[in-house]
């Protein structure tokens, strides 16, 4: 853990002063204040609106990544792209992205630290480097920030939707038509493990495109998110009476499947340093690849390549 201190160049709200000094967003500063990592004149401050003057000594802590002693990292993760600012990985199924009080197994963050990969520190000790996450069961493309500057730039793109992903999934029954669904998502009142479409939930919007139907009425689809709610694709499909193969939490009733067949196929964003538009495609994992070949045919793979998915969304919407 490193400690930095400074005197403000001008008076004002603590979050504004600290944001300007660190050159990060006020949202990132709020996280530091919430975690009680900011002091003014030696006293921990928990109010972002606290007024400070040029004579006040402001101190903040940055928690450096450390290996958790109680977990053993005995797996590897495929890296799609890496430079000094970021890396893009292909997350396998069953891997939680970051530690939490309820998570005892090793996570992606544990793997990153174990590999000695430089990580941003602005999101707090549990989420080093993590700009966005995907569910434990979901596979595919995910970007990790190595520096605070990269983290900040990518977070802003996530907010203004200039960063995005295209997903592919296999569902138990065909959609009536390609569609865009806007329906608020919140915690399910009947099952705390689930999310659901609820009246007082947060706004959520997803688009779904039909790709190919199999002989047994299953369907290969693509999805794109306009918002990033927990379990959003799974919840919205369940709301439409459709379920991803293997997703028993949200109502899949078919034969046993090895896992949830949902994959973040493509990821795009502007490079935080160069501004160059970058696009990446995450290869399918072997189990999903075999299933698609068996049920939808070899030529289905051409229909779920990155460029083909983009074209079908552009043509549909």
N, C-alpha and C positions, 0 to 999 in steps of 0.2 A: 504494500500500500504506500503510495507516495502522497505527500502533503505539499500543497502550494499555497502561498499567501500573497496578498497585494493590498494596496490602498487605492480606492476608486479615484479616477481622474475627475469624476463629477458625482454629485448627489443623485439619488433616485431610488426606485424599487430595487430590492436585492436581486430578483430574477433578471431584471433588465441589465443591471450593472454586471452581474456575473456572466450573463449571456454574451455581452459585448466583450468582456475580458477574455473569455474562453473561446470566442468565435464559434459558438454553437447556438442552437435554437433554445428558446425559453422552455420548450417542452422537455428538452434534455436536461436543462438546469433544474426544472421542477423535480425530476427523478432523483437528482442528487440531494435536493433539499428534503424530499419525502423520506429518503433513507438516512437522514440525520448526518449527512456527510459535509455540512456547511456550518461554519461558525462565524460569528461577528464579535470581535473583541473577546474571544475565548469562550463565547456562549453559543451552544447549538441552537440554530434557528430552524423552525419548522414552517414558518409562514413565508410564502413567496413574495408577498406584498410588503414585507418588512422594509422600512425606509433606512437607507444608509447614507453617510456623508463622506467627504474626502478624508476625514480624520479617523474613520473606522477601519480597523484591521480585519480583512475578510480572509478566511482560510477555508480551503476545500480539499477533500480527500479523493483520490482516484484509486479504486481498488484494482490491483493488478491480478491477472489470471493466475490461479494456483491450482495444482492438481489436488483433487479430493483423495484423501488417504484411504477412504473406505470403499473405493470402486476400482475394479480391474478392467482396463481397456484391452480386450483381446480380439478386436475386429479391425477392419480397415474400411475406408470410405473412398469411393472413386472421385478424383478431382477432374473436372471437365476443363477448367481454366484457372490460371493463377498468375498474378503479378504482385508487385510490392504494395498495391492498394487493396486488393480483394482476391477472393477465390470463389469459384462456382463449383458446387459439389452435386453428386447424384445420390440423394439420400435413400438408403435402403428402408424397407418396411420394418417396423418394430423398433426403430430407433427414435427415442425422444430427443427433441432439439436442444433443450437446455434443462439444467437441474431445477427442482422445485422441492418443497418439503415432503411431498408425497412420492417423489421419484427416487428410488433407491438404486436402480440400475445405471450403468454408464450411459452418458448422453453424447450428442454430437459435440457439445462444448468440451466435455471431458476428452474426447478424441482429439479435438483441435489443440487443446493444451498439452496433451500427451505427446503430440507430434511436434511440439515446439513452434507452432505457427503463431506469428504475431497477430494479436487481436485488438480491436477497439475496446475501450474501457468505459465509454460514456453511459452504457445502459445498465451498469451495475454488475456485481460479481456473478450473478447467475446467468446473465445473458451476454457475456463477452462476445463481441463480433456479430451478434444475431440481429439482423435488420428486420427480417420477417421470418415466420416459421411455417411449417406445415405439420399436419397431424402425425402422430406416431405411426399410424397405419399407412399413411400416404407415402408414396415414393416420388423421387424426381428432383428437379432443379431447384437449388436454393443458393442464394448469394450470401457470403460472409465478408464483413468489413474487417480489414486489418488495422486501419487507423481511425481515429475519431473523426478526421476530416472526411474520409470516405463514408463512414457511418452516417454522418450528418447529411451529406449530399444524397446518398441513396434513400435515407428516410424521407427526405423532402420529395423525392421522385415517387415514393410509395404513396405519399399524401396527395400529390397532384395527378396521380395516375399515369405518369410518364414511364413508370416501371410496371410491368405486368407479366402474367403467365397464362399459357394455354394448357389446359388439362385434357387428358383422355380418360375415359372410364368405360366399363362394361356394365350395363344395367339389365335387370331381370325381365323387363317388358318394354317394348318400343315406346318412345314418345309419340304422341299424336302428331306433333309437328315440331320443327325447330322453334324455339321460343325464348323470350326474355321474361324473367320473373322478378318482380319487385315485391318482397314480403319481409316484414321486420322479424329479426331473430333475437331471441333471449333465452335464458335458462328455462328448461322445461319444468312446469309446475308439478308434474307427476313423477319425474325421474331426474335427480340432480346430476346424473352422469351425462345427460343428454341436453342438447339445445333444441329449440323448436320455433316454429312460426307463432309468435305471440303478439298480442295487440300493443303492449308497451315495450316491445323489443327495439333494438337498434336497426335503423334502415339497412336493408341488404338487397343487392341486385345482382343477378347472375344471368348469363346467357348460355343456352344449350343448342348444339347443332347435331342433327342426326348424321351419322357417317355410314354405317352398314348394319343390316339386320341378319341374324343367323337363322338357320333352319329351325331352331328350337325357340324362336321368339325373343332371344336375347338381342341387345343392340349395343353396338360400339358407338359412343358419342364423344364429342369434344365440348369443353366448357371454358368459359372465360368469366372472371369475376370483376365487377365494378366496385365492390367493397370487399373487406377482408374479415368477415366474422368467423368465429370458431365453428368448425364443421359446416361451413356455409353450403358447399356443393351437396353434401350428404343430406342436410336439412331441407334444402330447396327441392331436391329430387324426391325425398320422402313426401313433401307437401304435394307433389304432383302424382303421388301414388307409384313412384318408381324407386328402386333401391339398387345400390351398387353391389355387385356380386361380392359376397363375403362380409357385407356390412350388417351383421346381425343386430347391432345396437340400434340401427334405424329401420329395422323391419325386414331384412332379407330372409326369406323362408326356404330357399332352395337347398340343394345338396351342399355338403361341407365344402368349403373353399379354403385354400391355404391362407388367404388374407383378403383385405379389401382391395379390389382392383381399381384403384384411382392413382393416376400418375401425372405429376407436373412435367409435361412433355417439353415445353419451350418457355424460356425466360428472356425478357428483353429489358434494357435500361441504358441510360447514357453513362459512359465511364466517368466516375467522379473527378478524375484529374484532367483527362483530355477532352471530355465532352462528346466523344465519339459514340454513336449509337451501336450497341452491341447486342447480339442475339445468340442464344445457346440452345442446343437440343440435348435433352437427357435421354440416353439410350434406355430402352425397356429392360427390365429385369427378366431373367430367363423364364420364370414361371408364367408371367403375363404374356410374354412373347409366344411361348408354346401354346397357351390357351387361344390367343388370337389366331394363330396359324391353323389350329385345329377347327375352330368354330367359324371363322370368318374368311379363311383362305389366305394364301401367300400374298395376293395382290392388295390385301387390306393394309399392308405395311406402307405402301406408297401413299395411301389416303391419310395416314397419320404422321407423315413427315412434317417438319416444322412449316415449310412453305405451303404445303397442301392444306394444313389446318388454317393458316392465315387466309389463304384464298377462299376457303369455304365460308369463313366468318365474314369476309368482305363481300362475298356474293350474296350471303343470306341477309345481312343487316346493312 
